[in-house]
Amino acid sequence: MLDFFLFMFFSVLETSSLFYLAFKIFKIDLYAKEIVFASLIMGFISYVIRFDYGLTGLDVFIQYILIFCFLWLLFRIHIFYAVIMTGTAYQAYMVIQTFLYLLGKSMGLYSLSFPFVTLAMYGLQLLTVVIISSIAYYIGRKRKGFDFIPDKTDAPIYAGRQEKILFALAFPSIIVVFLMVYILEHANHFFFLIPLCYALLLFGYLYLSNKKDRGDVQ
């Protein structure tokens, strides 16, 4: 039972910080109760898939899809822009977490015996949350985000070249998710490629979002 509550606690923290980052990047108002509600549902689904069915790879993919679904159906972001928001926030989150994972691995933290390896994993989650939340807070305080995503489902879409490319980036993003799971399970020595892939995708999202916001190219 303690394992369940610890898993839920850290899962809610992680998911909430990801939503927090997504809203700050695109200058959308926060909905704290809805964020906690969505995070609780995602945490419970993640626990069942991982521990009842042992399908960690499927869980990673399901979490990605759930983020998109909640942005679209709960937070009422247009489906087109929900795809872009999901991809941008997820890449940013995973760049930080996979880098921290590599750092912890190089220090031998994940080779420790129980319960120290468990504490190391919780530490990884907590440090990721702190860094992501700090970045989101800084973006919001300095108003560094992007304005082009409306916060209404019925808002008109002006799909220029940047938006189409941003939308299309969702597909390699999903491929990298599966690649990460495969490498973790079968080729851990190649894991250093994962943060590089996430960083490359994140650069694409941020570069194109910046051009769209400035109106450089239609």
C-alpha atoms as one frame of an Amber mdcrd trajectory, in Angstrom:
protein
   0.000   0.000   0.000   2.881   2.360   0.800   4.360   1.663  -2.636   1.058
   2.662  -4.233   0.828   5.963  -2.357   4.460   6.829  -3.078   3.985   6.008
  -6.748   0.836   8.132  -6.927   2.443  11.032  -5.064   5.443  11.280  -7.368
   3.363  10.589 -10.483   1.009  13.452  -9.625   3.980  15.744  -9.042   5.525
  14.790 -12.374   2.357  15.116 -14.421   1.324  18.366 -12.750   4.702  19.926
 -13.483   4.431  18.847 -17.120   1.001  20.475 -17.482   2.321  23.541 -15.650
   5.163  23.802 -18.155   2.826  23.344 -21.132   0.520  26.154 -20.009   3.393
  28.516 -19.237   5.141  27.895 -22.559   1.986  28.864 -24.445   0.752  31.566
 -22.043  -2.496  29.794 -21.155  -4.222  30.278 -17.805  -3.673  27.572 -15.196
  -6.487  25.348 -13.923  -5.013  23.920 -10.734  -7.898  21.628  -9.713  -8.212
  20.206 -13.204  -4.458  19.617 -13.387  -4.508  17.644 -10.115  -7.591  15.710
 -11.261  -5.954  14.755 -14.566  -2.703  13.872 -12.802  -4.480  11.552 -10.356
  -6.202   9.691 -13.185  -2.968   9.383 -15.148  -1.083   8.191 -12.084  -3.632
   5.493 -11.294  -3.730   4.251 -14.895   0.075   4.203 -14.944   0.197   2.156
 -11.731  -2.261  -0.438 -13.030  -0.488  -0.831 -16.380   2.973  -1.068 -14.841
   2.343  -3.216 -11.760  -0.791  -5.215 -12.584   0.074  -5.937 -16.215   3.848
  -5.301 -16.326   3.596  -3.265 -19.536   5.979  -0.391 -18.931   6.431   0.353
 -22.623   2.693   0.600 -23.181   2.367   2.853 -20.142   4.825   5.413 -21.549
   2.820   5.596 -24.775  -0.529   5.753 -22.936   0.708   8.636 -20.774   1.632
  10.605 -23.899  -1.822  10.023 -25.354  -3.535  10.928 -22.071  -1.695  14.250
 -21.879  -3.006  15.063 -25.336  -6.544  13.910 -24.478  -6.716  15.992 -21.305
  -5.401  19.095 -23.067  -8.034  18.624 -25.741 -11.079  17.410 -23.815 -10.570
  18.707 -20.264  -8.683  21.951 -20.818 -10.553  22.649 -24.057  -7.527  23.286
 -26.257  -8.279  22.767 -29.944  -7.261  19.264 -31.030  -4.754  20.625 -33.570
  -2.996  22.805 -30.996  -3.286  20.137 -28.271  -1.009  17.957 -30.398   1.562
  20.765 -30.583   1.350  21.527 -26.855   1.729  17.858 -25.937   4.788  17.414
 -28.121   6.518  20.576 -26.930   5.982  20.029 -23.204   6.758  16.302 -23.388
  10.050  16.827 -25.232  11.103  19.502 -22.724  10.270  17.226 -19.810  12.024
  14.199 -21.260  15.176  16.124 -22.198  15.591  17.005 -18.512  14.647  13.598
 -17.124  16.689  11.485 -19.531  19.744  13.706 -18.973  19.357  13.323 -15.202
  18.931   9.561 -15.678  22.214   9.407 -17.605  23.906  11.465 -14.909  22.621
   9.145 -12.178  23.655   6.097 -14.197  27.202   7.436 -14.614  27.349   7.835
 -10.827  26.220   4.246 -10.317  23.016   5.200  -8.499  20.894   2.625 -10.314
  23.279  -0.215  -9.493  22.674   0.136  -5.778  20.762  -2.464  -3.804  17.236
  -2.015  -2.480  16.062   0.346  -0.982  18.754   2.768  -2.205  17.970   2.253
  -5.883  14.308   3.056  -5.163  15.339   6.227  -3.359  17.513   7.136  -6.345
  14.529   6.783  -8.715  12.307   8.908  -6.483  15.134  11.427  -6.303  15.275
  11.487 -10.107  11.549  12.200 -10.286  11.686  14.889  -7.622  14.681  16.658
  -9.141  12.994  16.610 -12.559   9.858  18.144 -11.051  11.858  20.886  -9.330
  13.779  21.782 -12.503  10.699  21.703 -14.768   8.608  23.726 -12.317  11.412
  26.278 -11.943  11.696  26.642 -15.713   7.922  27.025 -16.035   7.859  29.608
 -13.249  10.667  31.574 -14.901   8.898  31.471 -18.286   5.688  32.721 -16.718
   7.347  35.417 -14.635   9.372  36.762 -17.558   6.514  36.199 -20.026   8.810
  34.311 -22.368   6.207  31.959 -23.834   4.322  31.897 -27.132   0.941  33.478
 -27.907  -0.246  31.720 -31.041  -2.264  28.922 -29.403  -5.849  29.940 -28.485
  -7.382  28.480 -25.332 -10.734  27.642 -26.928 -11.754  24.561 -28.895 -13.876
  26.583 -31.331 -11.133  29.081 -32.190 -10.349  29.294 -35.909  -7.180  27.564
 -37.125  -4.752  29.333 -39.405  -2.539  26.406 -40.351   0.505  27.884 -42.018
   3.722  26.068 -42.809   5.036  26.271 -39.241   1.872  24.861 -37.686   1.823
  21.954 -40.133   5.437  21.094 -39.367   4.818  21.471 -35.615   1.837  19.130
 -35.929   3.883  16.636 -37.956   6.616  16.568 -35.282   4.203  14.621 -33.080
   4.880  11.474 -35.123   8.667  11.282 -34.635   8.016  12.223 -31.002   5.951
   9.062 -30.546   8.616   7.002 -32.325  11.262   8.291 -29.892   9.013   7.256
 -26.983   8.982   3.651 -28.224  12.700   3.827 -29.017  13.419   4.920 -25.451
  11.511   1.960 -24.019  13.254  -0.482 -26.370  16.719   0.845 -25.526  15.976
   0.760 -21.787  14.940  -2.889 -22.005  17.336  -4.250 -24.629  20.232  -1.876
 -25.364  20.835   0.316 -22.342  24.349   1.260 -23.502  22.775   3.296 -26.324
  20.559   5.299 -23.984  22.687   8.417 -24.501  20.986   8.738 -27.906  17.584
   9.355 -26.300  18.201  12.790 -24.730  19.858  13.808 -28.002  16.735  12.810
 -29.945  14.467  14.608 -27.484  16.701  17.708 -27.591  16.604  17.749 -31.393
  12.808  17.508 -31.440  12.516  20.155 -28.727  14.735  22.482 -30.734  12.399
  21.994 -33.712   9.325  22.776 -31.608  10.846  25.886 -30.023  12.415  27.206
 -33.223   9.220  26.894 -35.248   7.068  28.215 -32.410   9.311  31.245 -32.134
   9.125  31.907 -35.886   5.345  31.537 -35.782   5.038  33.886 -32.825   7.183
  36.518 -34.526   5.344  36.024 -37.822   8.569  35.571 -39.769   7.191  33.049
 -42.239   3.626  32.180 -43.159
